[in-house]
Amino acid sequence: MFNEMIKEICNELHIKYQMLSKNWIIMLEKDNKIRYLSGNKFDLNGHAIGNILDDKYAFYDVLKNLNIPICEYSIFYRENNINDYANECHTIEQLLSIFNKYKKDVVIKPNKGAMGIGVYHITDEKELINKVKLLLETNYSISICPFYNIKNEYRVIILDNEIKLLYKKINPVVIGDGKSTLKELLINYNKKYFAKVDIPHLILKKGEVYNYDFKFNLSRGSIASLIVDNQLKEKISSLALKVTTKANISFASIDIIETVNNELLVLEGNSGVTISKAINFIPNGYEIAKSIYKEAVIKLFK
């Protein structure tokens, strides 16, 4: 969908385009200027800040240094990493020290991961060691953070310090009626996703609450909503704009959590701006996404 949208935009703006690298790269050309899109990344951020946005620990450390409220992260490397930067975060003893620091209730994830892949909530020491070893087989480093009891998660898309879209991610939580199967309840919640997912044949008791996943990824069954309390929306917007202005970020999405204690914290950032799944739940979503991308393409040639 992203590529088709960019093609439409290019045709409207009289920009030549060429698909390269198995359609992963789009070369844009206008007025003897060439610009590139890589996946869903626009060349509007500096190279360094783009890398920082996509590195969970680096992003945390930068925002912490700027006194911006953000979820706490610790970084952990493979045990055979003997570089100086890994000195305090690569042994099993150091891993358990982090685990104890976070009261044995943590979330681990690839440091440069996406879409909730390889993200685990862990409260058991043995499981922690096994999952960390598993992740480090295919990742250079992982991030470890305390488990936050999240009420809601929000995504804010910002272009040149202007908020272009703010929406709430709603977790896949269903309530039993004593008759419907779990699959039926989840399909009613999000048909497009759960119609294709294998779900155990189970009938929930009336009033029984089932949380499909603790993660709020749209790629894992969550849905998006524009309905956000105005006062809360202002606070979320203010926090997100503080991130982009202080860190000199031009185009990105910023994820912010609201804890059960009503605390707002930045969770992570993304240099690649993905709207394709959210538009399935947002009125006129395709047009909204296209207008954001169109403005970004125009800025590429300014």
C-alpha positions in Angstrom: 0.0 0.0 0.0 2.8 2.4 0.9 4.5 2.0 -2.5 1.2 2.5 -4.4 0.5 5.6 -2.4 3.9 7.1 -3.2 3.4 6.4 -6.9 0.1 8.3 -6.8 1.8 11.2 -5.0 4.6 11.3 -7.6 2.1 11.3 -10.5 0.2 14.2 -8.9 3.4 16.2 -8.3 5.0 15.3 -11.7 7.9 13.5 -10.0 9.6 10.6 -11.8 10.0 7.5 -9.7 11.8 4.2 -10.1 11.5 1.1 -7.9 14.9 -0.4 -7.0 16.2 -3.1 -4.7 13.2 -5.4 -5.0 10.9 -2.4 -4.4 12.6 -1.6 -1.1 14.1 1.6 -2.5 12.1 4.3 -4.4 14.2 6.8 -6.4 12.4 10.1 -6.9 13.6 12.7 -9.5 12.4 16.2 -10.2 14.2 19.4 -11.5 17.5 17.5 -11.8 17.3 16.5 -8.1 17.3 12.9 -6.9 15.9 11.8 -3.6 15.5 8.3 -2.1 12.9 6.5 0.1 14.1 3.4 1.9 11.2 1.3 3.1 9.0 3.8 4.8 12.0 6.1 5.7 12.2 9.6 4.2 15.5 11.3 4.0 14.4 14.2 6.1 16.2 13.4 9.4 20.0 13.6 9.8 21.6 10.2 9.5 22.7 10.1 13.1 19.3 11.0 14.6 17.7 8.5 12.3 20.0 5.8 13.7 19.2 7.0 17.3 15.4 6.8 16.6 15.7 3.2 15.6 18.0 2.1 18.5 15.9 1.8 21.6 18.6 2.2 24.2 20.3 5.1 22.3 17.0 6.9 22.0 16.4 6.3 25.8 19.8 7.7 26.7 19.4 10.8 24.4 16.0 11.6 25.8 17.1 11.0 29.4 20.0 13.4 28.8 17.4 16.0 27.6 15.3 15.5 30.7 12.4 14.1 28.8 10.3 11.5 30.6 10.9 8.1 29.0 10.6 4.5 30.0 13.8 3.2 31.5 16.0 0.9 29.4 19.2 -1.1 30.1 21.2 -2.5 27.2 22.7 -6.0 27.2 25.2 -7.7 24.8 26.5 -11.2 24.0 28.8 -12.7 26.7 31.6 -12.9 24.2 31.5 -9.2 23.5 34.7 -8.0 25.1 34.6 -4.4 23.9 34.9 -1.7 26.5 31.3 -0.5 26.0 30.0 -3.9 27.0 32.0 -4.3 30.2 29.1 -3.9 32.6 26.4 -5.5 30.5 27.3 -8.8 29.0 27.6 -11.5 31.7 24.9 -13.6 33.3 25.7 -12.0 36.6 25.2 -8.6 35.2 21.9 -9.7 33.5 20.6 -10.9 36.8 21.6 -7.7 38.5 19.5 -5.8 36.0 16.6 -8.2 36.5 16.8 -7.7 40.3 17.0 -3.9 39.8 13.7 -4.0 37.9 12.1 -6.2 40.7 12.2 -9.3 38.5 9.4 -8.0 36.3 10.9 -7.0 32.9 10.2 -6.7 29.2 13.1 -7.7 26.9 13.3 -6.9 23.2 15.7 -6.6 20.3 17.4 -3.2 20.5 16.6 -2.5 16.9 13.4 -4.5 16.6 10.0 -3.7 15.3 6.3 -4.9 15.2 6.6 -6.5 18.6 8.7 -9.4 17.3 10.9 -10.9 19.9 9.3 -8.9 22.8 8.8 -10.9 26.0 7.4 -10.1 29.4 9.4 -12.1 31.9 9.2 -12.7 35.7 11.2 -15.9 35.9 15.0 -16.0 36.1 15.4 -19.2 34.1 13.1 -17.9 31.3 15.0 -14.7 31.3 18.3 -16.4 30.7 16.9 -18.6 28.0 15.1 -15.8 26.1 18.1 -13.5 26.3 20.3 -16.2 24.8 17.7 -16.8 22.1 17.5 -13.1 21.1 21.2 -12.7 21.1 21.6 -15.4 18.6 20.2 -13.1 15.9 20.6 -9.6 17.5 23.8 -7.7 18.4 22.2 -6.3 21.5 18.9 -6.3 23.4 17.1 -3.8 25.6 15.7 -4.6 29.0 13.1 -2.4 30.7 10.9 -2.7 33.8 7.4 -3.8 33.1 5.0 -0.9 33.0 1.4 -1.4 33.7 0.0 0.4 30.7 -3.5 1.7 30.4 -3.1 3.0 26.9 -0.5 3.6 24.2 -0.5 6.4 21.7 1.3 7.1 18.4 2.1 10.6 17.3 3.3 11.4 13.8 5.2 14.6 13.5 6.6 16.5 10.5 8.7 19.6 11.0 7.4 20.0 14.6 3.8 19.8 13.5 1.5 17.0 14.7 0.0 15.4 11.6 -1.8 12.4 13.3 -2.3 11.2 16.9 -4.2 8.0 17.7 -4.7 5.6 20.5 -3.7 1.9 20.2 -6.3 -0.4 21.8 -5.1 -3.7 23.1 -6.9 -7.0 22.0 -9.0 -7.5 25.2 -12.4 -9.3 25.0 -15.1 -10.2 27.5 -16.9 -13.5 27.5 -20.6 -13.8 27.2 -20.8 -17.5 28.1 -21.8 -18.5 24.5 -19.3 -17.1 21.9 -16.0 -18.8 21.3 -12.8 -16.9 21.9 -12.2 -16.8 18.1 -15.6 -15.3 17.5 -15.1 -12.6 20.1 -11.7 -11.7 18.8 -13.0 -11.6 15.2 -15.7 -9.2 16.3 -12.9 -7.1 17.8 -10.6 -7.0 14.8 -11.9 -9.2 11.9 -9.0 -8.4 9.5 -6.4 -9.7 11.8 -8.0 -12.5 13.8 -9.8 -14.2 10.9 -6.4 -15.4 9.9 -5.0 -16.4 13.3 -5.2 -19.8 15.0 -7.1 -19.4 18.3 -7.7 -22.2 20.8 -11.4 -23.4 20.9 -12.5 -21.8 24.1 -15.7 -20.4 25.4 -15.2 -17.7 28.0 -17.5 -17.5 31.0 -19.8 -14.5 31.1 -17.8 -11.5 32.3 -14.5 -13.3 32.0 -11.8 -11.0 30.6 -9.2 -12.3 28.1 -6.1 -10.2 27.2 -4.7 -11.6 23.9 -1.4 -9.8 24.2 0.2 -7.3 26.5 1.7 -5.5 23.5 -0.1 -2.7 21.7 1.2 -3.4 18.1 -1.3 -3.0 15.3 0.6 -5.8 13.6 -0.4 -8.1 16.4 -4.1 -7.5 16.6 -4.5 -4.1 18.3 -6.8 -1.5 16.7 -6.4 2.3 16.3 -8.8 5.0 17.4 -8.8 8.8 17.1 -11.0 9.2 20.2 -8.7 10.7 22.8 -9.8 13.1 25.6 -8.9 16.6 24.6 -7.0 17.5 27.8 -5.0 14.3 27.6 -4.4 14.8 23.9 -2.8 18.2 24.6 -0.5 16.6 27.2 0.5 13.8 24.8 1.1 16.3 22.0 3.2 18.5 24.2 5.4 15.6 25.2 5.9 14.4 21.7 6.8 17.8 20.4 9.3 18.2 23.2 11.0 15.1 21.8 11.2 16.3 18.2 12.2 19.9 19.0 14.8 19.1 21.6 16.3 16.1 19.7 16.1 17.9 16.3 13.9 15.3 14.6 12.1 16.3 11.4 9.9 13.3 10.5 9.1 10.4 12.8 6.5 8.7 14.9 6.7 8.8 18.7 5.1 6.2 20.9 3.9 7.3 24.3 2.4 5.2 27.1 -0.1 6.2 29.7 0.3 4.1 32.8 -2.4 3.0 35.2 -1.1 5.8 37.5 -1.8 8.3 34.7 1.9 9.0 34.1 2.9 9.8 30.5 6.2 8.4 29.3 7.9 8.1 25.9 8.2 4.5 25.0 10.2 4.6 21.7 10.6 6.4 18.4 10.6 5.3 14.8 12.4 7.0 11.9 10.2 5.0 9.5 6.7 6.4 9.5 4.2 3.6 9.1 0.5 4.4 8.8 -0.7 1.6 6.6 -2.3 -0.5 9.4 -3.8 2.5 11.3 -5.7 3.7 8.2 -7.9 0.5 8.4 -9.5 1.9 11.6 -9.5 5.7 10.9 -12.2 7.5 8.9 -10.7 8.7 5.7 -7.5 7.0 6.8 -6.1 6.5 3.3 -6.5 10.2 2.5 -5.0 11.2 5.8 -1.9 9.0 5.3 -1.5 10.1 1.7 -1.6 13.8 2.7 1.1 13.3 5.3 3.3 11.4 2.9 2.7 14.0 0.2 3.8 16.8 2.4 6.9 14.8 3.3 7.7 14.2 -0.4 7.3 17.9 -1.2 9.8 18.8 1.6 12.3 16.3 0.2 12.7 18.7 -2.8 12.8 22.0 -0.9 
